[in-house]
Amino acid sequence: MIENGKYKGWENNQIRQDLESQGFEPQLIVEEPNDHLNAHKHPENHILVVVHGEMKLKIDDGDEIMKPGDKITIKSNVSHAAYFGPQGCQYFWIEY
């Protein structure tokens, strides 16, 4: 489930504090420009919140373009791949 613009205009520390207040331990991930992650699955659910750059996610049920402030929840065992834009991508990553 994607929430476009959920954190649009928020500073990184504000996003982190909000996620922590929900009981999560977010990790900031930095991906290189034009890099990608091949299709894979995780046994846990995941939340991603983009804070810089752009990410295209290819998910079982379609593609999502994520920009700063967008939040997505990926359920466990859902195949997904990620492609990062020309500025790279920074995002908070949560497993639960």
Backbone as a printed PyTorch tensor [residue, N CA C, xyz], in Angstrom:
tensor([[[  0.8460,  -1.1710,   0.0000],
         [  0.0000,   0.0000,   0.0000],
         [  0.8960,   1.2410,   0.0000]],

        [[  0.6820,   2.1140,  -0.9650],
         [  1.4810,   3.3390,  -1.0450],
         [  0.6600,   4.5230,  -0.5200]],

        [[  1.3630,   5.4020,   0.1770],
         [  0.7750,   6.6410,   0.6670],
         [  1.5890,   7.7810,   0.0650]],

        [[  1.1510,   8.2670,  -1.1050],
         [  1.8590,   9.3390,  -1.7860],
         [  1.8370,  10.6110,  -0.9530]],

        [[  3.0160,  11.1860,  -0.7510],
         [  3.1140,  12.4630,  -0.0520],
         [  2.8790,  12.4120,   1.4440]],

        [[  2.8300,  11.2410,   2.0320],
         [  2.5740,  11.0850,   3.4740],
         [  3.4830,  11.9950,   4.3070]],

        [[  4.7680,  12.0550,   3.9440],
         [  5.7450,  12.8550,   4.6950],
         [  6.3430,  13.9850,   3.8430]],

        [[  5.6340,  14.4180,   2.8290],
         [  6.1440,  15.4690,   1.9470],
         [  6.4350,  16.7340,   2.7430]],

        [[  7.6500,  17.2650,   2.5720],
         [  8.0480,  18.4890,   3.2480],
         [  8.5990,  18.2910,   4.6510]],

        [[  8.6010,  17.0520,   5.1360],
         [  9.1280,  16.7700,   6.4670],
         [ 10.6430,  16.6280,   6.4070]],

        [[ 11.3260,  17.0210,   7.4640],
         [ 12.7620,  16.7970,   7.6070],
         [ 12.9980,  15.3450,   8.0210]],

        [[ 14.1980,  14.8290,   7.7290],
         [ 14.5240,  13.4420,   8.0740],
         [ 14.2960,  13.1410,   9.5520]],

        [[ 14.7290,  14.0630,  10.4280],
         [ 14.5660,  13.7990,  11.8610],
         [ 13.0970,  13.7650,  12.2750]],

        [[ 12.2470,  14.5240,  11.6080],
         [ 10.8120,  14.4960,  11.9060],
         [ 10.2000,  13.1600,  11.4790]],

        [[ 10.6090,  12.6770,  10.3140],
         [ 10.1100,  11.3810,   9.8270],
         [ 10.5590,  10.2760,  10.7750]],

        [[ 11.8470,  10.3010,  11.1250],
         [ 12.3820,   9.2840,  12.0430],
         [ 11.6020,   9.2980,  13.3730]],

        [[ 11.3900,  10.4770,  13.9180],
         [ 10.6670,  10.5820,  15.1950],
         [  9.2440,  10.0450,  15.0750]],

        [[  8.5810,  10.3420,  13.9710],
         [  7.2190,   9.8520,  13.7830],
         [  7.2000,   8.3230,  13.6980]],

        [[  8.1320,   7.7600,  12.9410],
         [  8.1960,   6.2990,  12.8110],
         [  8.5510,   5.6500,  14.1440]],

        [[  9.4740,   6.2510,  14.8890],
         [  9.8450,   5.7230,  16.2040],
         [  8.6730,   5.7960,  17.1780]],

        [[  7.8610,   6.8500,  17.0690],
         [  6.7000,   6.9820,  17.9620],
         [  5.6650,   5.8820,  17.6980]],

        [[  5.7640,   5.2460,  16.5300],
         [  4.8780,   4.1340,  16.1820],
         [  5.4880,   2.7890,  16.5950]],

        [[  6.6590,   2.8510,  17.2470],
         [  7.3050,   1.6380,  17.7350],
         [  8.2970,   1.0200,  16.7680]],

        [[  8.6210,   1.7120,  15.6690],
         [  9.5550,   1.1850,  14.6750],
         [ 10.9730,   1.6820,  14.9280]],

        [[ 11.9490,   0.9850,  14.3480],
         [ 13.3590,   1.3770,  14.3950],
         [ 13.8530,   1.5850,  12.9660]],

        [[ 13.6040,   2.7680,  12.3970],
         [ 13.9660,   3.0100,  10.9980],
         [ 15.4760,   3.1000,  10.7890]],

        [[ 15.9180,   2.5550,   9.6650],
         [ 17.3180,   2.6610,   9.2420],
         [ 17.3500,   3.5020,   7.9700]],

        [[ 18.2760,   4.4620,   7.8910],
         [ 18.4220,   5.2580,   6.6840],
         [ 19.3290,   4.5090,   5.7170]],

        [[ 18.8150,   4.2320,   4.5230],
         [ 19.5480,   3.5090,   3.4830],
         [ 19.8900,   4.4960,   2.3640]],

        [[ 21.1140,   4.4220,   1.8560],
         [ 21.5560,   5.2860,   0.7590],
         [ 21.9240,   4.3980,  -0.4320]],

        [[ 21.2560,   4.6160,  -1.5550],
         [ 21.5140,   3.8580,  -2.7810],
         [ 22.1910,   4.7580,  -3.8110]],

        [[ 23.0770,   4.1770,  -4.5850],
         [ 23.8290,   4.9100,  -5.6090],
         [ 22.9460,   5.2750,  -6.8040]],

        [[ 23.3040,   6.3680,  -7.5160],
         [ 22.5610,   6.7530,  -8.7160],
         [ 22.4970,   5.6070,  -9.7270]],

        [[ 21.3320,   5.4520, -10.3150],
         [ 21.0750,   4.4890, -11.3940],
         [ 21.3590,   3.0420, -11.0070]],

        [[ 21.4110,   2.7370,  -9.7290],
         [ 21.6320,   1.3670,  -9.2640],
         [ 20.2850,   0.6450,  -9.2010]],

        [[ 20.3110,  -0.6290,  -8.8670],
         [ 19.0670,  -1.3810,  -8.7440],
         [ 19.2460,  -2.5710,  -7.8090]],

        [[ 18.1440,  -3.0920,  -7.3580],
         [ 18.1020,  -4.3300,  -6.5810],
         [ 17.2370,  -5.3130,  -7.3670]],

        [[ 17.7630,  -6.4820,  -7.6590],
         [ 17.0120,  -7.4830,  -8.3970],
         [ 15.8040,  -7.9520,  -7.5950]],

        [[ 14.8710,  -8.5780,  -8.2770],
         [ 13.6550,  -9.0780,  -7.6240],
         [ 14.0200, -10.0290,  -6.4900]],

        [[ 13.3330,  -9.8440,  -5.3590],
         [ 13.5680, -10.6620,  -4.1750],
         [ 12.3520, -10.5790,  -3.2600]],

        [[ 12.3540, -11.4090,  -2.2240],
         [ 11.2780, -11.4270,  -1.2270],
         [ 11.8970, -11.4230,   0.1590]],

        [[ 11.1140, -11.0040,   1.1340],
         [ 11.5260, -11.0330,   2.5360],
         [ 10.4590, -11.7570,   3.3500]],

        [[ 10.8540, -12.4560,   4.4080],
         [  9.8500, -13.1040,   5.2560],
         [  9.1130, -12.1140,   6.1620]],

        [[  9.6200, -10.8740,   6.2810],
         [  8.9980,  -9.8530,   7.1200],
         [  8.2460,  -8.8390,   6.2490]],

        [[  7.3480,  -8.0850,   6.8880],
         [  6.7550,  -6.9120,   6.2510],
         [  7.8000,  -5.7980,   6.2620]],

        [[  7.6750,  -4.8620,   5.3150],
         [  8.6060,  -3.7310,   5.2450],
         [  7.8610,  -2.4330,   5.0140]],

        [[  8.4220,  -1.3720,   5.5530],
         [  7.9680,  -0.0170,   5.2640],
         [  9.1570,   0.7350,   4.6950]],

        [[  8.9380,   1.4880,   3.6180],
         [  9.9540,   2.3540,   3.0380],
         [  9.3750,   3.7600,   2.9580]],

        [[ 10.1920,   4.7480,   3.3330],
         [  9.8180,   6.1520,   3.1920],
         [ 10.9640,   6.8460,   2.4740]],

        [[ 10.7220,   7.3220,   1.2590],
         [ 11.7500,   8.0080,   0.4790],
         [ 11.9480,   9.4160,   1.0370]],

        [[ 13.2300,   9.7930,   1.2430],
         [ 13.5340,  11.1340,   1.7460],
         [ 14.3440,  11.9590,   0.7480]],

        [[ 14.9530,  11.2980,  -0.2380],
         [ 15.7240,  12.0140,  -1.2710],
         [ 15.8030,  11.1420,  -2.5130]],

        [[ 15.7260,  11.7780,  -3.6730],
         [ 15.8560,  11.0460,  -4.9310],
         [ 14.5520,  10.3700,  -5.3140]],

        [[ 14.7050,   9.3000,  -6.0970],
         [ 13.5410,   8.6090,  -6.6310],
         [ 13.8020,   7.1150,  -6.7070]],

        [[ 12.7310,   6.3480,  -6.5460],
         [ 12.8160,   4.8910,  -6.5980],
         [ 11.6210,   4.3710,  -7.3940]],

        [[ 11.8870,   3.4770,  -8.3230],
         [ 10.8060,   2.7690,  -9.0080],
         [ 10.7720,   1.3590,  -8.4390]],

        [[  9.6450,   0.9950,  -7.8670],
         [  9.4740,  -0.3500,  -7.3290],
         [  8.6370,  -1.1670,  -8.2950]],

        [[  9.1290,  -2.3340,  -8.6340],
         [  8.3490,  -3.2930,  -9.4060],
         [  7.8710,  -4.3310,  -8.4010]],

        [[  6.5590,  -4.3620,  -8.2100],
         [  5.9550,  -5.2430,  -7.2290],
         [  5.0130,  -6.1890,  -7.9630]],

        [[  4.7430,  -7.3380,  -7.3470],
         [  3.8500,  -8.3310,  -7.9500],
         [  2.6250,  -7.7180,  -8.6140]],

        [[  2.0070,  -6.7400,  -7.9460],
         [  0.7520,  -6.1920,  -8.4660],
         [  0.9280,  -4.8870,  -9.2450]],

        [[  2.1510,  -4.5610,  -9.6800],
         [  2.3540,  -3.3770, -10.5040],
         [  3.5860,  -2.5900, -10.1250]],

        [[  3.7830,  -1.4530, -10.7970],
         [  4.9300,  -0.5830, -10.5640],
         [  4.4960,   0.6500,  -9.7800]],

        [[  5.3960,   1.1300,  -8.9390],
         [  5.1730,   2.3630,  -8.1800],
         [  6.4040,   3.2450,  -8.3250]],

        [[  6.2110,   4.5240,  -8.6400],
         [  7.2800,   5.5090,  -8.6390],
         [  7.1840,   6.2510,  -7.3180]],

        [[  8.2600,   6.1760,  -6.5320],
         [  8.2590,   6.8090,  -5.2180],
         [  9.1920,   8.0120,  -5.2140]],

        [[  8.6940,   9.1040,  -4.6540],
         [  9.4360,  10.3560,  -4.5600],
         [  9.5000,  10.7690,  -3.0920]],

        [[ 10.3010,  11.7850,  -2.7700],
         [ 10.4210,  12.1990,  -1.3730],
         [  9.0630,  12.4290,  -0.7090]],

        [[  8.9270,  11.8320,   0.4780],
         [  7.6960,  11.9410,   1.2450],
         [  6.7510,  10.7730,   1.0630]],

        [[  6.9820,   9.9480,   0.0490],
         [  6.1170,   8.7890,  -0.1900],
         [  6.4780,   7.6490,   0.7500]],

        [[  5.4430,   6.9500,   1.2020],
         [  5.6060,   5.8040,   2.0970],
         [  4.9200,   4.5940,   1.4640]],

        [[  5.5580,   3.4360,   1.5670],
         [  4.9420,   2.2160,   1.0650],
         [  5.1530,   1.0910,   2.0710]],

        [[  4.1530,   0.2460,   2.1860],
         [  4.2420,  -0.9620,   2.9900],
         [  4.2410,  -2.1430,   2.0380]],

        [[  5.2530,  -3.0010,   2.1660],
         [  5.3570,  -4.2040,   1.3480],
         [  5.1560,  -5.3970,   2.2760]],

        [[  4.1400,  -6.1710,   1.9980],
         [  3.8340,  -7.3330,   2.8320],
         [  4.8880,  -8.4200,   2.6680]],

        [[  4.9750,  -9.2990,   3.6300],
         [  5.9520, -10.3920,   3.5910],
         [  5.7340, -11.2720,   2.3670]],

        [[  6.8350, -11.7990,   1.8570],
         [  6.8530, -12.7390,   0.7330],
         [  6.2730, -12.1920,  -0.5630]],

        [[  6.2670, -10.8640,  -0.7230],
         [  5.8470, -10.2410,  -1.9740],
         [  7.1070,  -9.9130,  -2.7700]],

        [[  7.1840, -10.4310,  -3.9820],
         [  8.3410, -10.1820,  -4.8320],
         [  8.3910,  -8.7070,  -5.2380]],

        [[  9.5950,  -8.1260,  -5.1440],
         [  9.7660,  -6.7290,  -5.5340],
         [ 11.2110,  -6.4880,  -5.9800]],

        [[ 11.3640,  -5.5310,  -6.8830],
         [ 12.6670,  -5.0740,  -7.3530],
         [ 12.6550,  -3.5530,  -7.2680]],

        [[ 13.8390,  -2.9400,  -7.1770],
         [ 13.9140,  -1.4840,  -7.0580],
         [ 14.9460,  -0.9310,  -8.0350]],

        [[ 14.6120,   0.1990,  -8.6410],
         [ 15.4920,   0.9060,  -9.5670],
         [ 15.5880,   2.3430,  -9.0770]],

        [[ 16.8210,   2.8360,  -8.9210],
         [ 17.0420,   4.1450,  -8.3240],
         [ 17.3800,   5.1690,  -9.3990]],

        [[ 16.8980,   6.3830,  -9.2180],
         [ 17.0330,   7.4470, -10.2000],
         [ 18.4450,   8.0090, -10.3120]],

        [[ 18.6160,   9.0140, -11.1790],
         [ 19.9300,   9.5930, -11.4440],
         [ 20.5470,  10.3220, -10.2480]],

        [[ 19.7490,  10.6550,  -9.2340],
         [ 20.2780,  11.2710,  -8.0110],
         [ 20.5170,  10.2250,  -6.9260]],

        [[ 20.2900,   8.9620,  -7.2590],
         [ 20.3260,   7.9310,  -6.2340],
         [ 19.0530,   8.0110,  -5.4210]],

        [[ 19.0610,   7.4060,  -4.2580],
         [ 17.8690,   7.4120,  -3.4210],
         [ 18.2670,   7.1980,  -1.9710]],

        [[ 17.6500,   7.9450,  -1.0940],
         [ 17.7820,   7.7330,   0.3470],
         [ 16.3930,   7.4590,   0.8870]],

        [[ 16.3050,   6.4410,   1.7400],
         [ 15.0030,   6.0910,   2.2820],
         [ 15.1450,   5.4350,   3.6430]],

        [[ 14.1030,   5.6000,   4.4500],
         [ 14.0350,   4.8770,   5.7080],
         [ 13.4820,   3.4940,   5.4190]],

        [[ 14.0730,   2.4910,   6.0680],
         [ 13.7520,   1.0850,   5.8830],
         [ 13.3730,   0.5050,   7.2420]],

        [[ 12.2380,  -0.1550,   7.2760],
         [ 11.7600,  -0.7700,   8.5190],
         [ 11.3370,  -2.2050,   8.2220]],

        [[ 11.7510,  -3.1360,   9.0660],
         [ 11.2750,  -4.5230,   9.0120],
         [ 10.4380,  -4.7670,  10.2550]],

        [[  9.3250,  -5.4510,  10.0580],
         [  8.5160,  -5.8160,  11.2230],
         [  7.7460,  -7.0910,  10.9610]]])
